[in-house]
Amino acid sequence: MKKLFMFLTLVLFVSLVFAGTPVKQTFPEKAEGKFDPAAYTKSMQEKFDWLMAEVVPLSERSIISIKVTQAELDDVESYKCETCGKDSESLRKKVRIGLTKPIDFNVPFEPVSTADGGYVCTVAAESQNATALRIHFSDFDLAPNAAVYIYNATGEAFGPYIGRGPNDTGDFWSHTVSGPMAFVQLRHFGPATEGSMNSGNFKISEVGHLGSKFLLPFLQKEIQNRDEISTTKELCNENESCVEDASCYSGGAISDAKYAVAHMQWISGAYIYYCTGGLLADTDSSSQIPYFLTANHCLSKSRDAAGLECYWQYWTSNCGGACYDPVGAVPRTLGATILSTNRTADYTFMQLDENPPAGSVFMGWTSAPVAFSNGTELFRISHPGGSPQAYSKHSIDTSAGTCTGWPRGDWIYSKDTIGATEGGSSGSPVYNLSGQVVGQLSGGCGTNVNDVCDTVSNATVDGAFAAYFSAVEEWLDPNTTPPVGDDMHVDSIVLSKTVKSVFTTAIAEVTILDSNGAPVANATVAGTFTGDIAGSGSALTDANGVAVISVKKKVSASSFSFCVDNVTHASFTYDSAANVETCDNF
């Protein structure tokens, strides 16, 4: 321990003297309390029992049947990340695990009276062979005494969703429930008045169908017993033999990190994905804000972050134990807001909309650069293949060859010395031995990147925390004067459409960031739609840097395009050359 302290002190001193910038750092902080899985499961079971006791028999018009074709499932299985490395020697590990099906389902209002003078209404969504479902609610605006719940047939139950939903926008994705059928139940608590009988309407606009890749351990538990799994090195059957169960490693920062890392699942466009991320502490000891770090190539759009579902404390019960089935036992949080993101160093820094479970750990960080510190040992906790937590240890290798677009310094190259990472590990923070974040996983670089166990041919590559610290410093060190970039650019364009009667509305959500990756508010974005629906428009960006531009026409539109024409702001210069994208197609 003394040698470690001397080494870290030397690193900080060298960084201070030669870089000319004071090193800032903090260390892990633990939230109060302790999460109780038994109490969590009991609470969910009680909610489920209550909902089932009041369930309204389903009719033909109250069931949404989703049809997913084999071609659509094949597209999920064969997906290769469009933001992967620019050459054949690099690999990023974002995993597509499901798809969404757009619908336009106005919930039929067929209330049944309840003993308290209120009423209840039940509808359901089903999709054959789905491992799990999520529901996209829109036009959500409930009466003060009303609430919506989502549940399945085996005991999972979430809610209440009240008012205008968890994010107060009237538009959100629900929690995930396992299985091919999800029940949605509206409850208006009595006594209900005549005027309130029509106040519970809302719309289900999409259903998310998760396939076989989603938390495959759920299914494995049904066909394998503990003895069969404990005789092999694999964490789960789908993991490579070099992947190490995190439950086999403990002590100090390793134990802390297990309470900081989450398995992530979210919707982006027409598909559902997963990665890994983790909590970060700030320097203000008087509060704990749920700051969360992952990779830009995983998640980078505000709309996607709003639907982020994080699974916490998802691990095996003991070293070499079975692939754990976490239904009802693993706590979740729903929603996040992006504070800063950039492809350089491949990071996305967010604030979760909900606090993580009691006893979570907010990991420390250091702004000291380590990319050129050959031999420095690092470790991580991640969710390879969506499996329970895995452990890996790495040694920084300054002799490893670099891949196109990933220069050393902005990225950290290391060799695996224990364990490995796989698809789903992307975004997992990498820590020094003091439990301080120094980066997050981008992927692999080498001549045999499809073999994660080949430590000779490949290097593990992390975006360097030191390279983007100035862009997140205002949140992590609140006493710092926030940096302001002089330039701004288009970071993303998300297209969608709505259809009402004979009218189609094309919608473009354009995100504008400054040169430090921070959202730019009050920028005027002008753009043009072409294709089946054409027209121009402009809008101001909100606090998240998002401008919503729309064109409504009396047409039937199956495809269209949108391009940004110009972006203006009183204090920023539009740098179109820095645009991540300028046009998008629907």
C-alpha positions as CSV (number, residue, x, y, z in Angstrom):
1,M,0.0,0.0,0.0
2,K,2.9,2.4,0.8
3,K,4.4,1.7,-2.6
4,L,1.1,2.3,-4.3
5,F,0.7,5.6,-2.5
6,M,4.3,6.7,-3.5
7,F,3.6,5.8,-7.1
8,L,0.3,7.7,-7.3
9,T,2.0,10.7,-5.6
10,L,4.8,10.6,-8.2
11,V,2.2,10.5,-11.1
12,L,0.4,13.5,-9.7
13,F,3.6,15.4,-9.2
14,V,4.9,14.7,-12.7
15,S,1.5,15.7,-14.2
16,L,1.5,18.9,-12.2
17,V,5.1,20.0,-13.1
18,F,5.2,19.0,-16.7
19,A,1.7,19.5,-17.8
20,G,1.4,22.8,-16.0
21,T,-2.2,21.9,-15.0
22,P,-3.1,21.1,-11.3
23,V,-4.4,17.5,-11.0
24,K,-7.8,17.2,-9.5
25,Q,-9.2,14.0,-8.0
26,T,-11.7,12.5,-5.7
27,F,-12.1,9.0,-4.1
28,P,-15.1,6.6,-3.8
29,E,-18.1,7.6,-1.7
30,K,-20.7,5.2,-0.5
31,A,-24.4,6.1,-0.3
32,E,-26.2,5.6,3.0
33,G,-28.1,2.4,3.8
34,K,-28.1,-1.0,2.3
35,F,-30.2,-2.4,-0.5
36,D,-32.4,-5.3,0.8
37,P,-33.2,-7.7,-2.1
38,A,-35.8,-9.6,0.0
39,A,-37.7,-6.4,0.9
40,Y,-37.5,-5.3,-2.8
41,T,-38.9,-8.6,-4.0
42,K,-41.6,-8.6,-1.4
43,S,-42.7,-5.1,-2.3
44,M,-42.9,-6.0,-6.0
45,Q,-44.9,-9.1,-5.2
46,E,-47.4,-7.2,-3.1
47,K,-47.8,-4.7,-5.9
48,F,-48.3,-7.5,-8.4
49,D,-50.9,-9.3,-6.1
50,W,-52.8,-6.1,-5.8
51,L,-52.8,-5.4,-9.5
52,M,-53.9,-9.0,-10.3
53,A,-56.7,-8.8,-7.8
54,E,-58.2,-5.8,-9.7
55,V,-57.3,-6.9,-13.3
56,V,-60.1,-6.3,-15.8
57,P,-60.7,-9.3,-18.2
58,L,-59.2,-8.5,-21.6
59,S,-61.3,-8.1,-24.7
60,E,-60.2,-8.3,-28.4
61,R,-59.9,-4.6,-28.6
62,S,-57.8,-4.3,-25.4
63,I,-54.9,-6.5,-26.6
64,I,-52.1,-5.2,-28.8
65,S,-50.6,-8.0,-30.9
66,I,-47.1,-7.3,-32.3
67,K,-45.9,-9.2,-35.3
68,V,-42.1,-9.5,-35.6
69,T,-40.8,-11.2,-38.8
70,Q,-37.8,-13.5,-39.0
71,A,-36.1,-11.0,-41.2
72,E,-36.4,-8.4,-38.5
73,L,-35.0,-10.8,-35.9
74,D,-32.1,-11.7,-38.3
75,D,-31.4,-8.0,-38.5
76,V,-31.1,-7.8,-34.8
77,E,-28.8,-10.8,-34.6
78,S,-26.5,-9.7,-37.5
79,Y,-26.1,-6.1,-36.4
80,K,-22.6,-4.6,-36.5
81,C,-22.3,-1.2,-34.8
82,E,-22.3,1.6,-37.4
83,T,-20.0,3.7,-35.2
84,C,-17.4,0.9,-35.0
85,G,-13.7,1.5,-35.6
86,K,-12.7,2.8,-39.0
87,D,-10.5,-0.1,-40.0
88,S,-10.6,-3.9,-39.7
89,E,-8.2,-3.9,-36.7
90,S,-10.6,-2.2,-34.3
91,L,-13.8,-3.3,-32.7
92,R,-16.4,-1.5,-30.6
93,K,-18.8,-3.5,-28.5
94,K,-22.3,-2.0,-28.6
95,V,-24.8,-4.8,-28.8
96,R,-28.3,-4.7,-30.4
97,I,-30.7,-6.9,-28.5
98,G,-34.2,-6.0,-29.7
99,L,-36.4,-3.9,-31.9
100,T,-39.4,-1.5,-31.6
101,K,-42.7,-1.7,-33.4
102,P,-44.6,1.6,-34.0
103,I,-48.3,1.5,-33.3
104,D,-51.1,4.0,-32.7
105,F,-53.1,2.5,-29.9
106,N,-55.5,4.8,-28.0
107,V,-56.2,3.0,-24.8
108,P,-59.9,1.9,-24.9
109,F,-61.6,3.3,-21.9
110,E,-63.6,0.4,-20.4
111,P,-63.5,1.1,-16.7
112,V,-64.6,-1.2,-14.0
113,S,-65.7,0.3,-10.6
114,T,-63.6,-0.4,-7.5
115,A,-64.6,-0.7,-3.9
116,D,-63.2,2.8,-3.1
117,G,-65.4,4.5,-5.6
118,G,-62.7,4.7,-8.3
119,Y,-62.2,2.6,-11.4
120,V,-59.6,0.4,-13.1
121,C,-58.9,-0.4,-16.8
122,T,-56.5,-3.1,-18.2
123,V,-54.9,-3.5,-21.6
124,A,-52.1,-5.8,-22.7
125,A,-49.4,-6.0,-25.3
126,E,-48.1,-9.3,-26.6
127,S,-45.3,-10.3,-29.0
128,Q,-44.6,-14.0,-29.7
129,N,-41.2,-15.3,-28.5
130,A,-40.2,-12.0,-26.9
131,T,-37.9,-12.5,-23.9
132,A,-39.2,-9.2,-22.5
133,L,-41.2,-6.1,-23.5
134,R,-41.1,-2.3,-23.0
135,I,-44.0,0.1,-23.6
136,H,-43.7,3.6,-25.1
137,F,-46.3,5.9,-23.7
138,S,-47.2,9.2,-25.4
139,D,-49.9,11.9,-24.8
140,F,-49.6,10.8,-21.1
141,D,-51.4,13.3,-18.8
142,L,-53.3,11.7,-16.0
143,A,-55.7,13.1,-13.5
144,P,-54.3,13.8,-10.0
145,N,-55.7,10.6,-8.5
146,A,-54.8,8.3,-11.4
147,A,-51.8,6.1,-11.9
148,V,-50.6,3.6,-14.5
149,Y,-48.7,0.3,-13.8
150,I,-47.0,-2.3,-16.0
151,Y,-46.6,-5.9,-15.0
152,N,-46.3,-9.4,-16.4
153,A,-47.7,-12.8,-15.5
154,T,-44.9,-13.9,-13.3
155,G,-44.6,-11.3,-10.6
156,E,-42.7,-8.3,-12.0
157,A,-44.6,-5.0,-11.5
158,F,-43.5,-1.4,-12.0
159,G,-45.1,2.0,-11.4
160,P,-46.9,4.1,-10.5
161,Y,-46.5,6.3,-13.5
162,I,-48.4,9.5,-12.6
163,G,-49.1,13.0,-14.0
164,R,-47.1,13.5,-17.2
165,G,-44.9,10.6,-16.6
166,P,-41.5,10.1,-14.9
167,N,-39.8,12.9,-16.9
168,D,-42.9,15.2,-16.9
169,T,-43.0,15.3,-20.7
170,G,-46.0,13.1,-21.4
171,D,-43.7,10.8,-23.5
172,F,-41.6,8.0,-22.0
173,W,-40.6,4.3,-22.1
174,S,-41.7,2.0,-19.3
175,H,-39.6,-0.4,-17.3
176,T,-38.9,-3.7,-18.9
177,V,-41.0,-6.8,-18.0
178,S,-39.9,-10.3,-18.8
179,G,-41.9,-12.6,-21.1
180,P,-44.0,-12.2,-24.3
181,M,-46.9,-10.3,-22.7
182,A,-47.1,-7.1,-20.7
183,F,-50.2,-5.8,-18.9
184,V,-50.9,-2.0,-18.6
185,Q,-53.3,-1.1,-15.9
186,L,-54.8,2.3,-15.2
187,R,-56.1,2.9,-11.7
188,H,-58.1,6.0,-10.7
189,F,-58.4,6.1,-6.9
190,G,-61.8,7.0,-5.6
191,P,-64.0,8.6,-5.2
192,A,-64.2,9.4,-8.9
193,T,-66.4,12.2,-10.2
194,E,-68.3,12.2,-13.5
195,G,-65.8,14.7,-14.9
196,S,-62.8,12.6,-14.1
197,M,-64.1,9.5,-15.8
198,N,-62.4,10.6,-19.1
199,S,-59.2,11.9,-17.6
200,G,-57.2,8.7,-17.8
201,N,-56.7,8.4,-21.5
202,F,-53.2,8.0,-23.0
203,K,-51.6,6.5,-26.0
204,I,-49.3,3.5,-26.5
205,S,-47.2,4.5,-29.5
206,E,-44.6,1.7,-29.6
207,V,-43.8,-1.7,-28.1
208,G,-40.2,-2.8,-27.6
209,H,-39.6,-6.5,-28.4
210,L,-36.4,-7.9,-26.8
211,G,-34.9,-11.0,-28.3
212,S,-32.7,-13.9,-27.2
213,K,-29.7,-11.7,-26.5
214,F,-31.4,-9.8,-23.7
215,L,-30.1,-11.0,-20.4
216,L,-29.7,-14.6,-21.7
217,P,-28.9,-15.8,-18.2
218,F,-32.7,-15.5,-17.5
219,L,-33.2,-18.4,-19.9
220,Q,-30.1,-20.3,-19.0
221,K,-31.2,-20.8,-15.4
222,E,-34.1,-22.8,-16.6
223,I,-32.0,-25.4,-18.3
224,Q,-28.8,-25.6,-16.3
225,N,-28.3,-26.2,-12.6
226,R,-25.6,-24.7,-10.3
227,D,-23.4,-27.8,-10.4
228,E,-23.2,-27.8,-14.2
229,I,-22.1,-24.2,-14.4
230,S,-19.7,-24.3,-11.5
231,T,-17.6,-26.9,-13.2
232,T,-16.6,-24.5,-16.0
233,K,-14.6,-21.3,-16.1
234,E,-17.3,-19.5,-18.1
235,L,-19.4,-16.9,-16.2
236,C,-22.3,-17.9,-18.5
237,N,-22.5,-20.3,-21.4
238,E,-22.5,-17.5,-23.9
239,N,-19.3,-15.9,-22.5
240,E,-15.8,-16.8,-23.7
241,S,-13.7,-19.0,-21.4
242,C,-11.4,-16.1,-20.4
243,V,-14.2,-14.0,-18.9
244,E,-14.0,-14.0,-15.1
245,D,-16.9,-13.9,-12.6
246,A,-16.6,-10.8,-10.5
247,S,-17.9,-12.7,-7.5
248,C,-14.5,-14.5,-7.4
249,Y,-12.7,-11.2,-6.7
250,S,-13.1,-8.8,-3.8
251,G,-11.4,-6.3,-1.6
252,G,-11.0,-2.5,-1.5
253,A,-11.8,-0.7,-4.7
254,I,-12.9,-3.9,-6.4
255,S,-15.7,-4.4,-3.9
256,D,-16.6,-0.7,-4.2
257,A,-16.9,-0.9,-8.0
258,K,-19.4,-3.7,-7.8
259,Y,-21.8,-1.2,-6.2
260,A,-21.1,1.5,-8.8
261,V,-21.5,-0.3,-12.1
262,A,-24.8,-0.9,-13.9
263,H,-26.0,-3.0,-16.9
264,M,-27.6,-0.5,-19.3
265,Q,-30.5,-1.1,-21.7
266,W,-32.1,1.6,-23.9
267,I,-34.0,2.3,-27.1
268,S,-32.4,4.2,-30.1
269,G,-34.6,4.6,-33.1
270,A,-36.0,1.3,-34.2
271,Y,-33.8,-0.9,-32.0
272,I,-32.8,-1.7,-28.4
273,Y,-29.2,-2.0,-27.2
274,Y,-27.1,-2.7,-24.1
275,C,-23.8,-1.6,-22.7
276,T,-22.2,-0.9,-19.2
277,G,-21.7,2.3,-17.2
278,G,-20.9,3.5,-13.7
279,L,-21.4,6.1,-11.1
280,L,-19.0,9.0,-10.5
281,A,-18.5,11.1,-7.3
282,D,-18.1,14.9,-7.3
283,T,-16.0,17.0,-5.0
284,D,-19.0,18.3,-3.0
285,S,-19.2,16.2,0.1
286,S,-22.6,17.7,1.1
287,S,-24.5,15.9,-1.6
288,Q,-24.5,12.8,-3.9
289,I,-25.7,13.6,-7.4
290,P,-26.1,10.4,-9.6
291,Y,-23.5,11.3,-12.3
292,F,-23.0,8.4,-14.6
293,L,-20.3,7.6,-17.2
294,T,-20.5,5.4,-20.3
295,A,-19.2,5.4,-23.9
296,N,-20.3,7.8,-26.7
297,H,-20.6,5.0,-29.2
298,C,-23.1,3.3,-26.8
299,L,-25.4,6.3,-26.1
300,S,-25.1,9.9,-27.2
301,K,-28.5,11.3,-27.9
302,S,-30.8,13.0,-25.3
303,R,-33.9,11.1,-26.5
304,D,-32.1,7.8,-26.0
305,A,-30.9,8.7,-22.5
306,A,-34.5,9.5,-21.5
307,G,-35.4,5.8,-21.9
308,L,-32.2,4.4,-20.3
309,E,-32.9,1.6,-17.8
310,C,-30.1,0.7,-15.5
311,Y,-29.8,-2.7,-13.6
312,W,-27.8,-2.5,-10.4
313,Q,-26.1,-5.1,-8.3
314,Y,-26.5,-7.7,-11.0
315,W,-24.1,-10.5,-10.0
316,T,-23.8,-14.2,-9.3
317,S,-24.6,-15.3,-5.8
318,N,-21.1,-16.7,-5.3
319,C,-17.9,-17.5,-7.1
320,G,-18.6,-20.0,-9.9
321,G,-22.3,-19.8,-9.1
322,A,-25.1,-20.1,-11.7
323,C,-26.0,-17.4,-14.1
324,Y,-28.2,-15.5,-11.7
325,D,-31.8,-14.8,-12.6
326,P,-32.4,-11.3,-11.3
327,V,-36.1,-11.0,-11.9
328,G,-37.5,-9.1,-8.9
329,A,-34.2,-9.0,-7.1
330,V,-32.1,-6.4,-9.0
331,P,-33.1,-2.8,-8.5
332,R,-33.5,-0.5,-11.5
333,T,-33.4,3.2,-12.3
334,L,-35.2,4.8,-15.3
335,G,-34.1,7.8,-17.3
336,A,-31.1,10.0,-17.6
337,T,-30.0,13.4,-19.0
338,I,-26.9,13.9,-21.0
339,L,-24.6,16.6,-19.7
340,S,-21.6,16.2,-22.0
341,T,-20.7,13.7,-24.8
342,N,-18.1,13.5,-27.5
343,R,-16.6,11.0,-30.0
344,T,-13.1,12.2,-29.0
345,A,-12.2,9.9,-26.1
346,D,-15.6,8.2,-26.7
347,Y,-17.4,9.3,-23.6
348,T,-20.9,10.2,-22.5
349,F,-21.4,11.8,-19.1
350,M,-25.0,11.9,-17.7
351,Q,-27.1,12.5,-14.7
352,L,-29.6,9.8,-13.8
353,D,-33.2,10.8,-13.3
354,E,-33.5,8.6,-10.3
355,N,-31.1,7.9,-7.4
356,P,-29.4,4.5,-7.5
357,P,-30.2,1.9,-4.7
358,A,-29.1,2.4,-1.1
359,G,-25.5,1.4,-0.5
360,S,-24.4,2.3,-4.1
361,V,-20.8,3.6,-4.4
362,F,-19.9,6.8,-6.4
363,M,-16.4,6.0,-7.6
364,G,-13.6,8.5,-7.5
365,W,-11.7,9.9,-10.5
366,T,-8.4,11.6,-11.3
367,S,-7.6,14.1,-14.0
368,A,-4.0,12.9,-14.1
369,P,-3.2,11.4,-17.6
370,V,-2.2,7.8,-17.5
371,A,-2.1,6.8,-21.2
372,F,1.7,7.0,-21.3
373,S,2.3,5.4,-17.9
374,N,3.5,2.0,-19.1
375,G,2.8,-0.9,-16.8
376,T,0.2,0.9,-14.7
377,E,-2.4,-1.6,-13.5
378,L,-6.1,-1.0,-14.0
379,F,-9.3,-3.0,-13.4
380,R,-12.9,-2.9,-14.4
381,I,-16.3,-4.4,-13.6
382,S,-18.5,-4.9,-16.7
383,H,-21.5,-6.9,-18.1
384,P,-20.1,-8.9,-21.1
385,G,-22.9,-10.3,-23.2
386,G,-25.4,-8.9,-20.7
387,S,-24.2,-11.4,-18.1
388,P,-23.8,-10.8,-14.4
389,Q,-20.8,-8.7,-13.4
390,A,-17.4,-9.8,-14.7
391,Y,-13.9,-8.7,-13.5
392,S,-10.9,-7.9,-15.7
393,K,-7.5,-6.5,-14.9
394,H,-5.3,-4.6,-17.4
395,S,-1.7,-3.3,-17.7
396,I,-1.1,-0.1,-19.7
397,D,1.0,-0.9,-22.8
398,T,2.6,2.1,-24.5
399,S,4.1,-0.2,-27.1
400,A,0.8,-1.5,-28.4
401,G,-0.1,-0.4,-31.9
402,T,-2.8,2.2,-32.3
403,C,-5.9,2.0,-34.5
404,T,-7.2,4.6,-36.9
405,G,-9.1,7.4,-35.1
406,W,-8.0,6.2,-31.6
407,P,-4.7,8.1,-30.9
408,R,-2.9,7.3,-27.7
409,G,-3.4,10.0,-25.2
410,D,-7.1,10.5,-26.1
411,W,-7.3,6.7,-25.7
412,I,-5.5,4.3,-23.2
413,Y,-4.1,1.1,-24.6
414,S,-3.6,-1.9,-22.3
415,K,-3.2,-5.6,-22.2
416,D,-5.6,-7.9,-20.3
417,T,-3.8,-9.7,-17.5
418,I,-7.0,-11.3,-15.9
419,G,-10.3,-11.8,-17.6
420,A,-11.6,-10.1,-20.7
421,T,-14.4,-7.8,-22.1
422,E,-17.0,-8.7,-24.7
423,G,-20.0,-7.1,-26.4
424,G,-22.0,-5.4,-23.6
425,S,-18.8,-4.3,-21.7
426,S,-18.6,-1.1,-23.7
427,G,-18.7,2.0,-21.6
428,S,-17.6,0.3,-18.4
429,P,-15.4,2.6,-16.4
430,V,-11.7,1.5,-15.9
431,Y,-10.2,2.3,-12.5
432,N,-6.7,2.6,-11.0
433,L,-6.0,0.6,-7.9
434,S,-7.3,3.4,-5.7
435,G,-10.8,3.1,-7.3
436,Q,-10.4,6.3,-9.4
437,V,-11.8,6.4,-12.9
438,V,-9.2,7.0,-15.6
439,G,-11.4,6.1,-18.6
440,Q,-14.2,4.0,-20.1
441,L,-14.2,1.1,-22.6
442,S,-14.2,1.8,-26.3
443,G,-13.3,-1.7,-27.5
444,G,-10.4,-3.7,-28.8
445,C,-7.6,-3.0,-31.2
446,G,-5.3,-5.6,-32.9
447,T,-5.1,-8.2,-35.5
448,N,-7.5,-10.7,-34.0
449,V,-10.2,-8.6,-32.3
450,N,-12.9,-11.2,-32.7
451,D,-11.1,-13.4,-30.3
452,V,-11.4,-11.6,-26.9
453,C,-9.1,-14.1,-25.3
454,D,-6.1,-13.4,-27.6
455,T,-4.0,-11.0,-25.4
456,V,-1.0,-11.3,-27.7
457,S,-2.6,-9.9,-30.8
458,N,-5.0,-7.5,-29.2
459,A,-5.1,-4.5,-26.9
460,T,-8.0,-3.2,-24.8
461,V,-8.7,0.5,-25.6
462,D,-10.4,3.0,-23.2
463,G,-11.3,6.6,-23.8
464,A,-9.0,8.6,-21.5
465,F,-10.8,10.6,-18.7
466,A,-7.9,13.1,-18.6
467,A,-8.6,14.0,-22.3
468,Y,-12.1,15.2,-21.6
469,F,-12.0,16.2,-18.0
470,S,-12.3,19.9,-18.8
471,A,-15.7,19.2,-20.4
472,V,-17.1,17.5,-17.3
473,E,-15.2,19.5,-14.7
474,E,-18.0,22.0,-14.0
475,W,-20.2,19.1,-12.6
476,L,-17.5,16.9,-11.0
477,D,-15.8,19.9,-9.3
478,P,-18.6,22.4,-8.8
479,N,-16.2,25.2,-7.6
480,T,-14.7,25.3,-11.1
481,T,-15.7,28.0,-13.5
482,P,-17.6,26.2,-16.3
483,P,-15.6,26.1,-19.5
484,V,-17.4,27.5,-22.5
485,G,-16.5,26.5,-26.1
486,D,-16.5,29.2,-28.7
487,D,-17.8,26.9,-31.5
488,M,-20.9,24.8,-31.9
489,H,-21.8,21.9,-34.1
490,V,-24.6,19.4,-34.9
491,D,-24.1,16.3,-32.7
492,S,-27.1,14.3,-33.8
493,I,-30.3,14.3,-35.8
494,V,-33.2,12.1,-34.8
495,L,-36.1,11.8,-37.3
496,S,-39.6,10.6,-36.6
497,K,-43.2,11.1,-37.9
498,T,-46.7,11.2,-36.6
499,V,-49.8,10.4,-38.6
500,K,-53.3,11.8,-37.8
501,S,-56.1,11.4,-40.2
502,V,-54.8,12.4,-43.6
503,F,-51.9,14.5,-42.2
504,T,-48.3,13.4,-41.7
505,T,-45.9,15.4,-39.6
506,A,-42.2,14.9,-40.1
507,I,-40.1,15.7,-37.0
508,A,-36.4,16.4,-36.7
509,E,-34.7,16.6,-33.3
510,V,-31.4,18.3,-33.7
511,T,-28.8,18.4,-30.9
512,I,-26.3,21.2,-30.8
513,L,-23.1,21.0,-28.7
514,D,-20.2,23.3,-28.1
515,S,-16.6,22.4,-28.7
516,N,-16.4,21.0,-25.1
517,G,-19.3,18.7,-25.7
518,A,-21.8,20.8,-23.6
519,P,-25.3,21.5,-24.9
520,V,-25.9,24.9,-26.4
521,A,-29.2,26.5,-25.5
522,N,-31.0,29.2,-27.5
523,A,-29.3,28.4,-30.8
524,T,-31.5,28.8,-33.9
525,V,-31.4,25.7,-36.1
526,A,-32.7,25.9,-39.7
527,G,-33.3,22.9,-41.9
528,T,-35.1,21.4,-44.8
529,F,-37.1,18.2,-45.3
530,T,-37.2,16.5,-48.7
531,G,-38.7,13.3,-50.1
532,D,-42.3,12.2,-49.5
533,I,-42.8,15.2,-47.3
534,A,-41.0,18.5,-48.1
535,G,-40.6,21.9,-46.4
536,S,-38.3,24.0,-44.3
537,G,-38.4,25.2,-40.7
538,S,-36.4,26.5,-37.8
539,A,-36.5,26.2,-34.0
540,L,-34.5,27.2,-30.9
541,T,-32.6,24.7,-28.9
542,D,-33.7,24.0,-25.3
543,A,-31.5,23.6,-22.2
544,N,-30.4,20.1,-23.5
545,G,-29.3,21.7,-26.8
546,V,-32.2,20.1,-28.7
547,A,-34.2,21.9,-31.4
548,V,-37.4,20.3,-32.7
549,I,-38.3,21.2,-36.2
550,S,-41.5,19.8,-37.9
551,V,-43.4,20.1,-41.2
552,K,-47.0,19.0,-41.4
553,K,-48.5,18.0,-44.8
554,K,-51.6,16.4,-46.2
555,V,-49.7,13.5,-47.6
556,S,-48.9,9.9,-46.9
557,A,-45.1,9.8,-46.3
558,S,-43.1,6.6,-46.0
559,S,-39.7,8.1,-46.4
560,F,-38.1,11.5,-46.1
561,S,-34.8,13.2,-45.4
562,F,-33.7,16.2,-43.4
563,C,-30.6,18.4,-43.6
564,V,-29.4,21.2,-41.3
565,D,-29.0,24.4,-43.4
566,N,-27.6,26.7,-40.7
567,V,-27.1,27.2,-37.0
568,T,-26.8,30.6,-35.5
569,H,-26.2,32.0,-31.9
570,A,-25.3,35.3,-30.4
571,S,-22.3,33.9,-28.6
572,F,-21.2,30.9,-30.6
573,T,-19.7,30.3,-34.1
574,Y,-21.2,27.5,-36.2
575,D,-18.4,25.1,-37.1
576,S,-20.1,22.9,-39.7
577,A,-16.9,20.9,-40.3
578,A,-17.2,19.6,-36.8
579,N,-20.7,18.2,-37.4
580,V,-21.2,14.6,-36.4
581,E,-24.0,14.5,-38.9
582,T,-25.6,17.1,-41.1
583,C,-28.3,15.1,-42.8
584,D,-30.4,12.0,-41.8
585,N,-32.9,9.8,-43.5
586,F,-36.2,8.3,-42.2
